Amino acid sequence: MDLFLQQTLGGLATGAIYALLALAVVMIYQAIDHFNFAQGEMAMFSTFIAWQLIAWGAPYWVAFAACLVISFIGGMAIERIIFAPIHDAPVLSHIVIFIALTLIFNAAAGFIWEFTIKEFPSPFPAALPFKTNLIGPHELGIVGVTLVMLGMIFAFFRFTPVGLAMRAAAANPDSARLVGISVRKMLALGWGLAAAIGAVAGMMIAPVVFLEPNMMLGILLYGFAGAVVGGLTSPGGAVIGGFMMGVLENLAGTYLIGSELKLTFALVVIITVLLFKPAGLFGRVVVQRV
Amino acid sequence: MALLEVENLEAFYGPIKALHGVSFSLEEGSVTTILGANGAGKTTTLRSICGMVKTAGQIRMDGADIASKATEDIVRTGVAHVPEGRGTFTRVTTEENLRLGAYSRRDKKAIEDDLERVYGYFPRLKERRLQQAGTLSGGEQQMLAVGRALMLRPRLMLLDEPSFGLAPLLVEELFGILRDINQQENVSMLLVEQNATLALELADHAYLLETGNVVISGTSDAIAADENVRKSYLGY
């Protein structure tokens, strides 16, 4: 029973990481109606920028804030420079570019910062005010950050006109223009926000897995799985999906399949969900009458 | 002065020219209809005014050129387009669709009032306000499209086949509402409609479009009395 509890709580801690990345995935999906495969590598690159700023002597929170701003601008720049010109191109062209971006960011990070692993500081205190050996302070911090981010994103889409306009622009660009929404601004904003959320995810993940260009490899797959399980249209669902993936991964690893098949497990979950519940557990099923 | 002036309007779909120098104008407060067979360029004319197709020529709203503006900026001059196929935001609720219609406005209080006003015109929409808009019936989506356009507080509404796919009773109701909107709120309308009889009843002016050219224009009564129009479009 102790093992079970330990694994479950440990799963929640890693799940928080997946949940954060899943949030970034949901953000971009709501804004551009596509999966961005480069999301993980963009987050990794952002984290390196923060690391560099800290290495140059910037205090953590200054580096954190600067990294968010740089990532936001960088995300918008990617949309404006690369995706705006191919806006009307078929989905496959977009996918090819997503994959290209993944490789470019990975190689660029390796080129600039090398592939040796680096330590990334945690913003949370080294010890918890209460005594427990079930969950560490950084893990608890990530769970907190995840929930705060979820609240902000949920409120953005649910209660702000801009959030509603962003969903409208992604789903029906022509009609969006006809009500006065600038679709290009919404796309750029969506990319910027997704990049900034990814940066937060990266900076929370790096203290756990150490910073190196390939750090997102496995995590992104689980983040995607979390987003798909929870539902790509639901920020709350994506977070629950992320936590579920963390716990399932740990329990399956402990009791069922061992650690070799962990990544395969994420893929099996993605495929199973897509087969039987394509909208995810909490996603809105889109019904369209004609 | 005319609210909308179109001069020598040409429109292109890639290399294909769909309008060959169309000119017409629309007086403030009037309902003007564009008649014509399928493929005459009626929908293209409306899409051109909204900047949704590549055009040459002049389009002026209230004397100011809008031909070179982006769609979202044209909308902000008070032009609301009710597109063919309705353009519903299917994934969000009915009420969110209506709120999106008011996206370019900042007068929160008046937006709430207008929401109630639209619900007053279309009580069915109020019943369905929290329902996902994609699940509405065709007729309800048509009401929603008109309601969404009204939420802009438009000076000019461009209506593309508002009767399409509606049961006769609903068509009558919808056109009654359009007449009210025109008369009580002084919203000008440019109407494209397959049902020419219906269109000429609502409109005060009419233009007949044939293969991208205006061939006849005049008051609705004069057009309705025209021998050729009667034979070709009114069928009696």
Chai-1 contact restraints between the chains, C-beta under 6 A:
chainA,res_idxA,chainB,res_idxB,connection_type,confidence,min_distance_angstrom,max_distance_angstrom,comment,restraint_id
A,L164,B,E96,contact,1.0,0.0,6.0,A-B,restraint_1
A,A165,B,Y103,contact,1.0,0.0,6.0,A-B,restraint_2
A,A168,B,F89,contact,1.0,0.0,6.0,A-B,restraint_3
A,A168,B,L100,contact,1.0,0.0,6.0,A-B,restraint_4
A,A171,B,R91,contact,1.0,0.0,6.0,A-B,restraint_5
A,N172,B,F89,contact,1.0,0.0,6.0,A-B,restraint_6
A,S175,B,G87,contact,1.0,0.0,6.0,A-B,restraint_7
A,R177,B,T71,contact,1.0,0.0,6.0,A-B,restraint_8
A,R177,B,E72,contact,1.0,0.0,6.0,A-B,restraint_9
A,L178,B,H81,contact,1.0,0.0,6.0,A-B,restraint_10
A,V179,B,L100,contact,1.0,0.0,6.0,A-B,restraint_11
A,V179,B,G101,contact,1.0,0.0,6.0,A-B,restraint_12
A,V179,B,Y103,contact,1.0,0.0,6.0,A-B,restraint_13
A,G180,B,E72,contact,1.0,0.0,6.0,A-B,restraint_14
A,G180,B,V75,contact,1.0,0.0,6.0,A-B,restraint_15
A,G180,B,R76,contact,1.0,0.0,6.0,A-B,restraint_16
A,G180,B,Y103,contact,1.0,0.0,6.0,A-B,restraint_17
A,G180,B,S104,contact,1.0,0.0,6.0,A-B,restraint_18
A,I181,B,Y103,contact,1.0,0.0,6.0,A-B,restraint_19
A,S182,B,E72,contact,1.0,0.0,6.0,A-B,restraint_20
A,V286,B,R91,contact,1.0,0.0,6.0,A-B,restraint_21
A,V287,B,G134,contact,1.0,0.0,6.0,A-B,restraint_22
A,V287,B,T135,contact,1.0,0.0,6.0,A-B,restraint_23
A,Q288,B,T90,contact,1.0,0.0,6.0,A-B,restraint_24
A,Q288,B,G134,contact,1.0,0.0,6.0,A-B,restraint_25
